[in-house]
Amino acid sequence: MNKENWVIETRHLVKRFGQVTALDDINIRIAAGEFVAIMGASGSGKTTLMNILTCLDTASDGKVILDGVDAAQLNEEQRQRFRAEKIGLVFQQFHLIPYLTALENVMLAQHYHSVTDEPSATAVLNQVGLAHRINHLPSQLSGGEQQRVCIARALVNRPPVIFADEPTGNLDETNERLILQLLTELNQQGRTIVMVTHNPELGKLAHRTIFLQHGKFLHEEQHIKQH
């Protein structure tokens, strides 16, 4: 896609918590269809940046343009709808409802659309390789399977951008590979992927890596993708 087609852009983004500046003059652009990793040590500001880009938090200063929309112009209800329609979220912690089946957990994400569509929820579970587990509770699923339910939940509303915050942090090596392969396949199908990670090996799977340090942009690296 044309690199002018930015789905995420920050201009002189600043985030303060009291006297502490968590993000200081962050200027990044992410194009539609890119796979971008955001890396940095603990306290570098990467999770704060992720929270702002997903409308879970707001900037103290500067601009955040998401899919052509100035995030500062959205009220809380509009931010919720924006998240529901434009963003898929995958966390290190699975955040699955323990008494709901895999299918019901995925259908829960359709709530903001006021429409529950069981066939589409079943289809995304099939897409992540869980067609045979749709009626299982989270406690009956492995960690890797639970994370795949989370990815299905992120996909069900067909958002253009998937944000993954340390998506393999709680997984063993085998399941880590499965989840990263799934994210890569989704990117190859045209979705924009933004992944926060502290693992340099995971970062190399992206088209490029943005490095933060002490709340500031440090540098970025381009990666040659191996297909």
C-alpha positions, 0 to 999 in steps of 0.5 A, spaced: 500 500 500 502 507 498 506 509 504 502 516 504 496 511 507 498 512 514 493 508 519 497 511 525 500 518 526 503 521 532 505 528 532 509 531 538 506 526 542 507 527 550 504 524 555 505 526 563 503 523 569 503 528 574 510 531 574 513 524 570 513 525 563 512 518 560 512 520 553 516 526 550 515 528 543 514 522 539 513 522 532 511 516 528 507 513 522 505 506 521 502 505 514 496 500 512 499 493 511 505 494 515 507 489 521 511 494 526 514 492 533 515 497 538 520 495 543 524 498 549 526 496 556 521 496 562 519 503 563 521 506 556 513 508 555 511 502 550 505 500 553 503 507 555 504 509 547 500 502 546 494 505 550 494 512 547 494 509 540 488 504 542 484 510 545 485 506 552 488 513 554 489 520 551 495 524 550 497 530 554 499 534 548 501 533 541 496 530 536 494 522 535 491 521 528 488 514 527 485 512 521 484 519 519 481 521 525 484 526 530 483 522 537 483 528 541 476 530 538 473 523 540 469 523 547 469 517 551 463 513 547 466 515 541 473 512 543 469 506 545 466 505 538 472 507 535 476 501 539 470 496 537 470 498 530 477 499 528 482 496 533 483 489 535 486 488 541 491 482 544 494 482 551 499 478 554 493 476 559 488 473 556 482 477 559 477 471 557 471 470 561 472 464 565 464 461 565 463 463 557 465 458 552 471 460 546 465 461 542 461 466 547 468 469 549 469 471 541 461 473 540 462 478 546 466 482 542 460 483 537 457 487 543 458 494 541 455 492 534 449 490 537 449 484 533 451 477 535 453 473 529 455 466 531 457 464 524 462 469 523 465 468 530 465 460 528 469 462 522 474 466 526 475 461 531 476 456 525 481 461 522 485 460 528 485 453 528 480 452 534 474 449 530 474 443 534 474 447 541 469 452 540 464 449 546 470 449 551 471 453 557 478 457 558 480 452 563 479 447 558 484 450 553 491 450 553 495 457 554 496 457 546 489 456 545 486 461 550 491 466 546 488 464 539 481 465 542 483 472 544 486 473 537 479 470 534 476 475 539 480 481 536 478 479 529 471 478 529 469 485 528 474 485 522 478 491 524 484 494 520 489 494 525 491 489 530 495 491 536 498 485 540 501 487 547 507 482 549 502 477 545 507 471 547 509 473 554 505 467 557 506 462 552 512 456 551 516 456 545 511 452 541 505 456 542 509 462 541 511 460 534 504 458 533 501 465 535 507 469 531 505 465 525 498 467 526 500 474 526 504 474 520 499 470 516 494 476 518 499 481 516 500 477 509 492 478 508 493 485 509 492 487 516 496 492 519 499 489 526 502 493 531 506 489 536 509 491 543 515 486 545 521 486 549 524 480 545 529 482 540 527 475 536 520 477 536 521 484 533 525 481 527 519 478 525 516 485 523 517 490 517 521 494 522 522 496 529 521 502 533 525 503 539 523 507 545 528 509 551 526 513 557 519 515 553 523 518 547 524 515 540 531 512 540 531 509 533 528 504 528 530 498 524 528 496 517 527 488 517 528 484 510 522 479 511 523 472 509 518 469 506 
